[in-house]
Amino acid sequence: MSRPYRHIFALALGALGLLFRPCALHALIVDPEQPANGPGAVVAAHPLAAEAGAAVLREGGTAADATIAAAMVLAVVEPQASGLGGGGFALVRSADGSFESLDFREQAPRALDPAAFFDPADSLHAARSRGGKAVAVPGTPAGLALLHERHGRLPLARLVAPAIHLARDGFPVSRTLSSLIAERAELFLGDSAFASLFLLDGLPPMEGDSLRNPALAQVLEEIGQEGFGVVAARHGRALSEAVREAGGWLVESDLTEYRALLRQPIRSQWRGMELVGASPPASGALAVMQALEILEPLDLAAMPEARRMHVVAEALRKALRDRSARCADPAFYNTPVDSLLNEELARASLAQIHGDGIHAVWPVLGSTPVWEDEPGRNPRDKGNTTHLSVWDGQGGVVSLTQSINYFFGAGVMAHGILLNNQVDDFSWDEGSPNLPAPGKRPRSSMAPMIVQQDGQPILCLGTPGGLRIPSTMTGLLIGHLQLGLGLQEAIDAPRCYPAGTTLVIEPRFPPATNGALEAIGYRLYPMGPMDSFFGGAHGIRRLPDGSLMGAADGRRDGAAVLVEPRP
């Protein structure tokens, strides 16, 4: 095993004995009426999560079942990135070929006061990035409940059992979690609840040490017995009190009245394939589709690397600016998807891309947006999310991206649940459709996607990374489906992100490429060499013979587990 997660895989395998003790779990397993008859796969940001999902597929569970099992394990072993206190989006393809987009994005508390964030002295925007004011209403419990209701087969008690064992009995600390706790020591030393959960004898844990979360284990047990609704019904008071004590507005009714929503996914055609993605308020797939539509006539494979990076960056800058100006919560704003994914607009945009210089001013639909993400503004705290790709043996596919936003969310916790800081994902510039409002869901860059060819799925893909998600996804799709890189090779390749005329890059590009980019006019801003700033992409590819291959991102502790067909 050559992947960078090899160093924790042995620890993970050792912990699997705790996950799958036959005497504890066999009574919970049902014999499905229609067992899986083809290969399956699970790719996740931790080997324990991937194996938990794969075990569910082996028992005849659906892609939705495996997604829930893996997501709950991630809530335990990767608590810094997602969990019951966050939200996200799931793109689901059923075995019959139909699609659904599940929106369980967080939303602003009804008592939120936007004026509280416009403090000229708060130049680092601390009020909306940490503490109670940053907490939006979590959506993950309602989202996973809806996913199970519509597409699940196995009982919830079976699906949450692996996470319960890990939370109660302990799990091995990964390299990533160990380093993040050490980097954020002030958060843990100043909060007794965080210290008791994440520190050992008052010190950050080392890789391989064991951590437990017995409070979360109790919540998960209740979910297995009564459903995800117990999070709000039984723990809503504690969660809302923790937020209000930290200065926020969350109340119990915000939690009990929250609803996950079913939406129609967005679609576009690209190079003979159909791209399907989560719809607004998710905006990542929209930006990816628009950028690819602009670039479609170009033979990117024939270009030198720097020239290719430049034209892709130009297309992305256009797509990201349009997304910034014209995308928000559909309950508050009607995103003109058909106008943005428009061939005439794409050809006009392509005509303005020049191979030897950066286009100074893009035409923007409706208003002039302000660039929202600049290098140096909390660069290691932005968009620390997680992604799951799952494929079952009957053709069901789930691409799910979920988050608590910054690592460790708002720094607020109750009953073992870390709460998000998604209020920071609203825009704060006058005229933006993404301005904060009570009950509004902030726009997201998440982009869970599924690619089809001739009506059949061929690729399930997604990544964390905040505003870098559209650039990462665009690069992955071009690399794998146009340049001919293998999926793992495309994921491992160095990445870049256009922040205005600055190109944020992983410092693994050849010096000649960097020099050519600087000659075009870019300021290069290195981040890396291969860390979580550019996300942790996880994908599954169906090969022409029908077999599956999974690819995980070494920027996280990712792992891909394949499941053999059932006879």
C-alpha positions in Angstrom: 0.0 0.0 0.0 1.6 3.2 -1.2 -1.0 5.7 -0.2 -0.1 8.2 2.5 -2.8 6.8 4.8 -0.9 3.6 5.1 0.5 4.7 8.4 -2.9 4.5 10.1 -4.4 1.6 8.2 -2.9 -1.0 10.5 -4.3 0.8 13.5 -7.6 1.0 11.7 -7.7 -2.7 10.9 -7.0 -3.4 14.6 -10.0 -1.3 15.6 -12.3 -3.2 13.2 -12.5 -6.0 15.7 -14.4 -3.5 17.9 -16.6 -2.5 15.1 -17.8 -5.8 13.8 -18.1 -8.2 16.8 -20.5 -10.9 15.5 -22.2 -11.5 18.8 -23.1 -7.9 19.1 -24.3 -7.2 15.5 -25.7 -10.3 13.9 -29.1 -9.8 15.6 -29.3 -6.4 14.0 -28.7 -7.6 10.4 -31.7 -8.3 8.2 -31.7 -10.5 5.2 -32.6 -8.2 2.3 -35.2 -9.4 -0.2 -33.0 -8.4 -3.1 -29.3 -8.9 -2.3 -26.7 -6.9 -4.1 -25.7 -8.6 -7.4 -22.8 -6.5 -8.6 -19.7 -4.9 -7.2 -19.8 -2.1 -4.7 -17.4 0.5 -3.3 -17.0 3.0 -0.5 -14.4 5.8 -0.4 -14.2 8.0 2.6 -11.8 10.2 4.5 -10.8 7.5 7.0 -10.3 3.8 6.6 -12.6 2.9 9.5 -15.5 4.8 7.8 -14.8 3.2 4.4 -14.8 -0.3 6.0 -17.9 0.4 8.0 -19.8 1.4 4.8 -18.4 -1.6 2.9 -19.5 -4.0 5.6 -23.0 -2.7 5.2 -22.8 -3.3 1.4 -21.7 -6.9 2.0 -24.8 -7.5 4.1 -27.1 -6.3 1.3 -27.5 -2.7 2.4 -28.0 0.1 -0.1 -25.6 2.9 -1.0 -27.7 5.1 1.3 -27.3 2.6 4.2 -23.5 2.5 3.6 -23.4 6.3 3.4 -25.1 6.7 6.8 -22.9 4.1 8.4 -19.7 5.7 7.1 -20.9 9.2 7.9 -21.6 8.3 11.5 -18.1 6.7 11.9 -16.6 10.0 10.4 -18.5 11.9 13.1 -16.5 9.9 15.7 -13.1 9.5 14.1 -13.0 12.7 12.0 -14.9 15.0 14.3 -13.0 18.1 13.2 -14.7 18.1 9.7 -18.3 16.9 10.0 -20.9 15.4 12.3 -24.4 15.8 13.7 -23.8 19.5 14.4 -23.3 20.3 10.7 -25.0 19.9 7.4 -24.4 19.2 3.7 -25.8 17.8 0.4 -26.4 14.3 -0.9 -26.8 13.5 -4.6 -28.5 10.2 -5.0 -28.9 8.0 -8.1 -31.4 5.2 -7.6 -31.0 1.8 -9.2 -33.8 2.8 -11.6 -31.8 5.7 -12.9 -33.7 8.5 -11.2 -31.9 11.3 -9.3 -32.5 13.3 -6.2 -30.6 16.1 -4.5 -31.0 16.2 -0.8 -30.4 19.6 0.8 -29.6 19.4 4.5 -27.7 22.6 4.6 -27.6 24.5 7.8 -29.8 27.6 8.1 -29.7 30.8 10.1 -31.5 30.8 13.4 -34.7 32.8 13.3 -33.4 35.3 15.9 -30.2 36.0 14.0 -29.3 39.7 13.9 -27.1 40.4 10.9 -26.2 43.8 12.2 -24.3 42.1 15.0 -21.6 41.2 12.5 -20.9 44.6 11.0 -18.3 45.8 13.4 -15.4 47.7 11.7 -13.1 46.8 14.5 -13.6 43.0 13.8 -11.3 42.9 10.9 -10.8 39.2 11.2 -14.5 38.5 11.3 -14.1 36.5 14.5 -17.7 37.1 15.6 -19.1 35.1 12.7 -16.3 32.5 12.5 -16.1 31.3 16.1 -18.4 31.2 19.1 -22.2 31.1 19.5 -23.0 33.8 16.9 -21.4 31.6 14.2 -23.6 28.6 14.8 -26.3 27.9 12.2 -29.1 25.4 12.7 -27.6 21.9 12.0 -29.1 19.9 9.2 -27.2 16.6 9.2 -29.7 14.6 11.5 -32.7 15.5 9.3 -30.7 14.9 6.1 -29.6 11.4 7.0 -33.1 10.6 8.3 -34.5 11.6 4.9 -31.8 9.6 3.1 -32.6 6.5 5.1 -36.4 7.0 4.8 -36.2 7.2 1.0 -33.4 4.9 0.1 -32.4 2.8 3.2 -33.0 -0.9 3.7 -31.2 -2.0 6.9 -32.3 -0.7 10.3 -30.6 2.3 11.8 -29.5 0.3 14.8 -27.3 -1.7 12.5 -26.0 1.4 10.6 -24.9 3.3 13.7 -23.5 0.3 15.6 -19.9 0.7 14.3 -19.8 4.4 15.3 -21.2 3.5 18.7 -18.4 1.0 19.4 -15.7 3.5 18.3 -17.2 6.4 20.4 -17.7 4.2 23.5 -14.6 1.9 23.3 -12.1 4.3 21.6 -10.6 4.8 18.2 -7.0 5.4 17.1 -6.1 9.0 16.5 -5.0 9.7 13.0 -2.0 11.8 12.0 -4.4 14.5 10.7 -6.4 14.7 13.9 -3.3 14.6 16.1 -1.7 17.5 14.2 -4.9 19.6 14.1 -5.4 19.3 17.8 -1.8 20.3 18.4 -2.2 23.3 16.1 -5.3 24.5 17.9 -4.2 24.0 21.5 -5.7 27.3 22.6 -9.2 26.0 21.7 -8.8 22.9 23.8 -6.9 24.4 26.7 -9.5 27.1 27.2 -12.6 24.8 27.2 -13.1 22.0 29.7 -15.5 20.1 27.5 -13.1 20.1 24.5 -10.2 19.3 26.8 -11.9 16.3 28.3 -12.7 15.0 24.8 -9.6 15.8 22.8 -6.7 16.0 25.3 -4.9 13.2 27.2 -3.5 14.2 30.6 -3.9 17.8 29.4 -1.8 17.3 26.3 -2.6 16.8 22.6 -2.8 13.1 21.7 -0.2 11.5 19.5 -0.9 9.5 16.4 -2.1 6.1 17.5 -3.4 7.2 20.9 -7.0 6.3 21.7 -9.8 8.8 22.2 -13.4 8.2 23.2 -16.6 10.2 23.0 -19.1 8.4 25.4 -21.6 11.3 25.2 -21.8 10.9 21.4 -22.1 7.1 21.9 -25.2 7.7 23.9 -26.7 10.0 21.3 -25.9 7.4 18.6 -27.5 4.6 20.6 -30.7 6.7 20.9 -30.6 7.3 17.1 -30.4 3.6 16.6 -33.4 3.0 18.7 -35.6 6.0 17.8 -34.3 7.7 14.7 -32.3 10.9 14.0 -35.2 13.0 15.3 -33.9 12.4 18.9 -31.0 14.8 18.3 -33.4 17.8 18.3 -36.1 16.3 20.5 -33.9 15.0 23.3 -30.7 17.1 23.0 -32.1 20.3 21.5 -32.2 22.1 24.8 -28.6 21.3 25.7 -27.4 22.2 22.2 -29.3 25.5 22.1 -28.2 26.4 25.7 -24.6 25.8 24.8 -24.9 28.2 21.8 -26.7 30.9 23.8 -24.1 30.7 26.6 -21.5 31.3 23.8 -23.4 34.4 22.7 -25.5 32.9 19.9 -29.2 32.9 19.0 -30.1 29.2 18.5 -33.2 28.0 20.3 -34.8 24.6 20.6 -37.5 25.3 18.1 -34.9 26.1 15.5 -33.8 22.5 15.8 -37.1 20.8 16.1 -38.6 22.7 13.1 -35.7 22.3 10.7 -36.5 20.2 7.6 -34.2 18.6 5.0 -35.4 19.3 1.5 -35.7 17.3 -1.7 -34.6 19.3 -4.8 -34.1 18.5 -8.5 -30.4 18.2 -9.3 -28.8 20.4 -12.0 -27.5 18.8 -15.2 -25.3 19.7 -18.1 -23.7 18.0 -21.1 -20.0 17.9 -21.6 -17.9 16.0 -24.2 -20.6 13.4 -24.7 -21.3 12.9 -21.0 -24.0 14.1 -18.6 -22.9 15.9 -15.4 -25.3 15.7 -12.5 -24.8 17.8 -9.4 -26.4 19.2 -6.3 -28.6 22.2 -6.8 -28.6 25.6 -5.1 -28.0 26.6 -2.4 -25.1 24.4 -3.3 -23.2 26.3 -6.0 -20.1 24.2 -6.6 -21.5 21.9 -9.4 -23.0 25.0 -11.1 -19.5 26.7 -11.2 -17.9 23.5 -12.4 -20.4 23.0 -15.2 -20.1 26.6 -16.4 -16.3 26.4 -16.4 -16.4 23.2 -18.4 -18.9 24.5 -20.8 -16.6 27.5 -21.5 -13.6 25.2 -22.1 -15.4 22.5 -24.1 -14.1 23.5 -27.6 -10.5 23.6 -26.5 -8.0 20.7 -26.9 -6.6 21.0 -23.4 -4.5 17.9 -23.8 -2.5 19.5 -26.6 -1.6 22.6 -24.6 1.6 23.1 -22.5 0.8 22.7 -18.8 1.0 26.5 -17.9 -1.2 27.5 -20.8 -3.8 24.8 -19.8 -3.7 26.0 -16.2 -4.2 29.6 -17.3 -7.2 29.0 -19.6 -8.8 26.8 -16.9 -8.2 29.5 -14.3 -9.8 32.1 -16.5 -12.9 30.0 -17.1 -13.1 29.3 -13.3 -12.8 33.0 -12.5 -15.7 33.7 -14.8 -17.8 30.9 -13.3 -17.0 31.8 -9.7 -17.8 35.4 -10.2 -21.2 34.5 -11.8 -21.9 32.1 -9.0 -21.0 34.8 -6.5 -23.4 37.2 -8.1 -26.3 35.0 -8.9 -26.6 32.0 -6.5 -28.3 31.8 -3.1 -31.0 30.0 -1.1 -33.9 29.3 -3.5 -36.4 30.4 -0.8 -34.9 33.9 -1.0 -33.5 34.1 -4.5 -34.1 32.4 -7.9 -30.8 31.3 -9.3 -30.9 31.5 -13.1 -29.3 28.1 -13.8 -30.5 28.0 -17.4 -28.9 31.4 -18.1 -25.6 30.5 -16.5 -25.4 27.2 -18.2 -25.9 28.8 -21.6 -23.9 28.0 -24.7 -24.0 31.5 -26.1 -22.6 32.9 -22.8 -20.0 30.2 -22.8 -18.8 31.0 -26.3 -18.7 34.7 -25.5 -16.7 34.0 -22.4 -14.2 31.8 -24.2 -13.7 34.5 -26.8 -12.4 36.8 -24.1 -9.8 34.3 -22.8 -6.3 35.1 -24.1 -3.5 32.6 -23.8 -0.8 35.1 -22.9 -2.6 37.4 -20.4 -5.1 37.5 -17.6 -8.5 39.0 -18.5 -8.8 42.1 -16.3 -12.6 42.5 -16.0 -15.1 39.7 -16.6 -18.7 40.7 -17.6 -20.8 39.7 -14.5 -24.5 38.9 -14.6 -26.5 41.4 -12.5 -24.0 43.0 -10.2 -20.3 43.3 -9.4 -19.4 40.8 -6.8 -16.5 41.2 -4.3 -14.0 38.4 -4.4 -14.8 36.4 -1.2 -11.7 34.4 -0.5 -8.2 35.8 -0.4 -5.0 33.9 0.5 -4.0 34.6 4.0 -7.5 35.0 5.4 -7.7 32.0 7.8 -6.3 29.8 5.0 -6.2 26.6 7.1 -9.6 27.1 8.6 -11.7 27.6 5.4 -13.9 24.8 4.1 -12.7 21.9 6.2 -15.4 19.4 5.1 -15.6 15.7 4.2 -16.8 13.8 1.2 -18.2 10.2 0.8 -18.6 8.3 -2.5 -20.6 5.1 -2.3 -21.8 2.7 -5.0 -23.9 -0.4 -4.3 -24.3 -3.7 -6.2 -27.6 -2.7 -7.7 -26.6 0.5 -9.3 -27.4 2.9 -6.5 -24.9 5.7 -6.1 -24.6 8.4 -3.4 -22.2 11.3 -3.6 -22.4 13.1 -0.2 -20.5 16.2 1.0 -21.0 17.3 4.6 -19.3 19.8 6.9 -19.2 21.8 10.2 -17.2 24.4 8.2 -13.9 25.3 9.9 -12.0 22.6 11.6 -13.8 21.9 14.9 -16.7 24.2 13.8 -17.6 27.2 16.0 -15.7 25.8 19.0 -19.0 25.1 20.7 -20.1 21.6 21.8 -22.7 19.8 23.8 -23.4 16.1 24.4 -20.3 15.2 22.3 -21.7 17.0 19.3 -19.5 19.7 17.7 -21.5 22.6 16.3 -20.9 24.3 12.9 -19.8 27.9 12.2 -21.7 28.1 8.9 -23.0 31.6 9.5 -19.6 32.6 8.2 -20.7 31.3 4.8 -23.1 34.1 4.2 -21.8 37.1 2.2 -21.5 40.5 3.8 -21.3 42.8 0.8 -24.2 45.0 -0.1 -26.2 43.7 -3.0 -25.2 40.0 -2.7 -28.1 37.5 -2.9 -26.3 35.6 -0.2 -26.7 38.2 2.6 -27.7 36.7 6.0 -31.3 36.6 7.0 -33.3 34.6 9.6 -34.2 31.2 8.4 -31.9 31.5 5.3 -29.5 28.8 4.2 -26.0 30.1 3.3 -24.7 29.4 -0.2 -22.3 26.5 -0.3 -19.4 25.6 -2.6 -20.0 21.9 -2.1 -20.2 20.0 -5.3 -21.2 16.3 -4.9 -21.4 15.0 -8.5 -22.2 11.9 -10.6 -21.2 11.6 -14.2 -23.2 9.5 -16.7 -22.6 8.2 -20.2 -25.3 6.6 -22.3 -27.6 6.8 -19.4 -25.3 4.8 -17.0 -23.2 6.2 -14.2 -19.5 6.1 -14.8 -18.1 8.3 -12.0 -19.1 9.4 -8.5 -16.9 12.2 -7.2 -16.7 15.0 -4.7 -14.3 16.9 -2.4 -14.1 19.2 0.6 -12.1 22.4 0.3 -14.4 25.4 0.7 -14.1 27.8 -2.3 -11.4 25.6 -3.7 -14.0 22.9 -4.4 -15.1 24.1 -7.9 -11.4 24.4 -9.0 -10.5 21.0 -7.6 -13.5 19.3 -9.2 -12.9 21.0 -12.5 -9.3 19.9 -12.5 -10.2 16.4 -11.6 -12.9 16.0 -14.3 -10.5 17.5 -16.9 -7.6 15.4 -15.8 -9.5 12.1 -15.7 -12.1 12.4 -18.4 -10.3 14.6 -20.9 -6.5 14.2 -20.4 -6.8 10.5 -19.8 -5.2 10.3 -16.3 -6.3 7.4 -14.1 -8.7 8.5 -11.4 -6.1 8.0 -8.6 -3.5 9.8 -10.7 -5.9 12.7 -11.3 -6.6 13.0 -7.5 -2.9 12.8 -6.7 -1.9 15.5 -9.2 -0.9 19.0 -7.9 -3.8 21.5 -7.7 -4.3 25.2 -8.1 -7.0 27.8 -7.3 -7.5 31.2 -8.9 -8.0 33.9 -6.3 -8.2 36.9 -8.5 -4.9 37.3 -10.3 -3.2 35.2 -7.6 -2.9 31.5 -8.4 -2.8 29.5 -5.2 -0.8 26.4 -6.0 0.6 23.2 -4.4 4.4 23.6 -4.7 4.8 20.5 -6.8 4.5 22.0 -10.2 7.7 22.1 -12.3 9.8 25.3 -12.1 9.3 25.9 -15.8 5.5 25.8 -15.4 5.7 28.3 -12.5 7.9 30.6 -14.6 5.5 30.5 -17.5 2.6 31.3 -15.2 4.4 34.3 -13.8 5.2 35.5 -17.3 1.5 35.4 -18.1 0.9 37.7 -15.0 0.0 35.5 -12.1 1.3 35.9 -8.6 2.0 32.4 -7.3 1.0 31.6 -3.7 2.2 28.2 -2.6 0.1 26.1 -0.1 0.9 22.5 0.7 2.9 20.6 -0.4 0.0 18.2 -0.1 -2.4 19.1 2.7 -6.1 19.6 3.4 -6.2 23.2 2.0 -7.1 21.7 -1.4 -9.5 19.2 0.1 -9.7 15.4 0.1 -11.3 14.2 -3.1 -12.8 10.7 -3.1 -14.2 9.0 -6.2 -15.5 5.8 -7.7 -15.2 4.9 -11.4 -17.1 2.2 -13.2 -14.9 0.7 -15.8 -16.1 -0.6 -19.3 -16.2 -4.2 -18.0 -18.6 -3.1 -15.2 -16.0 -3.4 -12.4 -15.4 -0.5 -10.0 -12.3 1.2 -8.9 -12.1 3.6 -5.9 -9.6 6.4 -5.4 -8.9 8.2 -2.2 -7.0 11.4 -1.5 -3.7 11.3 0.4 -4.3 14.9 1.5 -6.7 13.4 4.1 -6.5 10.0 5.8 -8.7 8.6 2.9 -9.3 5.0 2.0 -11.2 3.1 -0.7 -12.8 -0.3 0.0 -14.2 -2.4 -2.8 -16.9 -5.0 -2.3 -17.0 -8.2 -4.4 -20.3 -9.1 -6.1 -22.7 -11.3 -4.2 -23.5 -14.6 -6.0 
